[in-house]
């Protein structure tokens, strides 16, 4: 249907039924929500023609038939404007994501972490090779800056990794059952990642894949959790928690994994941070500045 709609737009453009003004920004306000959208607004050619017709042209000499065609085109364009407005300007309240009860993500070991610590937010896909390769250097950095740098990992299941959502959901299930085992499971997913690659599971049903993930999780974090993990995949709350993780990443502009934010700001080239030395070059100045501020407060 959308292809037919776009085809209609192209035909009307060729017939000069509509003229385009690109990137006209409209602001839609409703209640406490403000939504700014950049959309294409069609305007009737009859409104634009007087701007480009020389003053010497006597518009009164135009035939009634031509003026009728122009009126018809103007009417079509006006109707199209209304259609485009309601298609491209959604109701901000109806489409707003529900605010979750708790902040998304899994907090890394907070032992000794101060409230003024530098916060790294990492968006990882459990079956993403780049996320796996970035984890060990990042873990080493956290050990080096113990107490000065904290970490929150957000699961971000990439849609082209067939088992990303199910493995991310497993992280949410385990975090709910035993939060101290969440990172243990993440590391196990990274270590045995190939088990859940697309090609490896291409001939397996979804139910079979979930069963294999349940067994893998229980072997990784404790056999006693087998039943709880299995029932967790039937729990609507864990499904919604995984969706919220994905939507949260989208709301932050995350396009792939790994993706990093430091103190709320995205790294300039997130996919380049794959080694320990690069992390040190980013964090050393921030830690030094934070230490100076603390010393200043001590003497005041």
N, C-alpha and C positions, 0 to 999 in steps of 0.2 A: 504493500500500500504506500509505503514511504517513497519507493522508486517511482510509482505513478505520480505522486504528489510533486516530486522534484522535476519529473518530465514536464508536468503542467507548468511549473514555474519557468522552465527553460523556454517552452513554446510561447508563453505570454511575454517573456522578455524579448524574444525575436520579433514578435508582432507589435512590440512597443505598447503593450497593454499596461506594463508596469515599468517604473524606473527605480533604481536601487540607491539607497543612501546607506553605506556600510557603517558598522560600528556606532550606531546611535544608541546611547546608553539610557536605559529607562530604570527608574528606581521604584520598586514595588514595596510598599510598607503595609504590614498587617499586624496589629497588636504590638508585640515586643520584637517581632521579626522584621529585619530589613534585608532585602535581597536585591543585589545589583546585577543586572544581566545585560550583556552586550548582544543585541540581536539585530537582524536585518529588517528594516522597516520599509515596506513598499509604499510608494506614494503615487497617486494618479498622475499620469502624464499631463492631464489637463491642467494640473496645478503648477507644473514645471514649464510648460510651453511658453507662457507669457514672459518668463525670465530670459528666454533665448530668442524670441521673435522680435525683430526690429520694430521700432515704434512706427515706422512708415507703412507697415502692413496694416491694412484695414481689415480687422477681424470680422466686421459686419458683412464683408463680401463673401464670406465662406458660405457654401451651400448648406441648406438645412440638413441634407443627407450626411455631410461630413461632420457637422456639429453633433448630429445624432450618434454617429460612430464614436466620437470622442466622449460623449456622455455615457455611452454604453461601456466603453473602456474604463472610464473613471469609476463607474458603479462596480465593475468587476474587481478593479484594484482595491476599492474600499472594502468590499467583502473579503478579499484576500488578506487585507491588513488585519481585519478582525480575526480571521482564522489563524493567521500566524501569531497573533498576540496570545490567543488562548493555547496554542500548541507549544510555543517556546517560553511562555511565562507561567511556570507552575505555581500552584498555591504553596507559599512558603511554609505554612503551618502543616498542611497535609503531607508534604514531602520531608518535613524535618525529621532527623534521626532522633529517636527517643534517647534521653540522657540516661546513661547507665548508673546504677547505684554506687559503683566504685570505679576508680580510675583504671583504665585498661592497662594490661601488662603485668609482667612478673618481675618483682624486685629481687635483685641479686643480693647476696649476703650483706647485710647492713651492719655487721659487727664493727663498732668503732667509728661508724660514719657520722659525721657532724651534720647539723641542719644546713650549714653553709657549703656543703660539698658541691662539687661540679657534677652535674647530672648528664649522663649519656643515655639517650634513648636509641635503642637498636631495633630495627625492624628485620626480623629473620623469618625465613621459610625453612621448616625442619628438613625438607628434602631438596634444598637449594645447595649446590656444591660451593657457591661463592660464600654463602652464609657459614657453611662448615669451615671453609678455609680461613675466614675472618675471626672465628671464635677464639682460637688459641692465642693469637696475638692480643686480642682484646682482654682475655682472661689474665694474661701476663701483666698487662697495663694496670688492671684493677688491683692486682697483688702489689705492684710497685707503689701505687698511690693509695695504699690502704688507708681508709678513713677520709681521704681527700676527694675521691671520685666515687660516685655511685652509678649504678646501672639499672635500667628498666628495659626488659626485652618485650617487644610487642610481636606476637605471631602475625605474620602477613602472608597468608596462603596465596601463592601465585596461581592464577587460573589455568596456566598451561602446564602445571605440575599436577597430574591426576590425583595424587594422594596427599596433596598439601593441606587440604581442608581437614581431612580425617586425622592426620598426624597433629595438626594444630589443635584440633578438638581434644585429642588425647592429652595434650599439655594442659588444657583447661580442666579436664576431668581430674588429672592427677594433682594439679594445683589446688583444687577444691578439696580433695581427699587428704593430701599431705603436702603442703607448700614447700617443705624442705626437700622434697624429691623432684621438684619441677625441673631444676637445672640438670639433675642427674639423668632424667629422661631425655632432655634436649641433647645432652652429650651422647647418649646412646643412639638417638636418631642420627646424629651427625656421624657417629662411628660406623653404623650399619646402614647408611643411607641408601646404598645400592639396592637393598631389599625392596624399596618402595619406589624405585624409578618407574617411569611410564612403561618402558619396554618390558620390564621385569614382570609387571602385573597386567599386561595388555589383554591376556586371555582369562583373567580372573573376574568373577562377578564382584559387585560392590560388597555384598554380604560376606564373601570369602575374604576380601581384603580387610574388612573391619574385624573379622574374627582373627586374622593373622596379626593385626595391630594390637588387639586386646591381649593376645598371648605374648607378644613382644613386650608390651608395657608391663604386664604382670611379672615376666621374667626379669625385667630391668629394675623394677622398684619394689617388688615383693609379691610372692604368690598369693598372699593373704588378701590382696586387693583385686584379685581376678574378677569376682562377682560384682564388686562395686564399679570396676572399670567397664565391664560389659554392660551393666545397667546404665552407666553414664552416657553411652552412645544412644540410649533411648530417651534420655532426659532432654526436654526441650530447652532447658536453661543453658546447657553446655553448647547446644547448637547456636543459640542466640549470642552467647558469649564469644564464640568464634566469628560469627558474622560481625559483631561489634568491633572486634579486633581489625577485621578487614576494612570496615567502613571508617574506623578511626584513622587507619593508615591513609586511606583515600582522602579524608578530610585534611590531612597534613601534607598532601601532595606527594605521597610516596608512590613511585612508579615501578620499583623493583626491589630486590633484596641482594645484598644487605643495604640498608639505608640508615643514616645516622643523623641524630640531632644532638647538639651539645648546648646545654643551658637553653634549650628551646629553639635554637637556630640550626638549620640544616648545614652540614658540611658542604663546602663549595663543590667538591667532586667526590661524592660519597663512595663511588666504586673504586677509588684509588687507595682507600685506607685498608690495606691488607697486611701491613707489617708493623712491628713494634716501634721502629724508629719514627715512622710517620705519625703514629699516635703520640709519641713523646714530643714531637715538634709542635703538635697542636695543643697538648695539655700543659706542657711545662710553663709557658707564659701565663696561662690562666691560673694555675696553682700558685705561681709566684705572686701574681697580683692579688689573689685571695689572701695569701699569707701577709702581705703588706698591709692590707685593710685590717686584718685581725690585730696586728701589732699596733697600728694606729689607734684602734679602739681601746687597746689595753692601756695606752698612755694618756688617753683623754679622761 
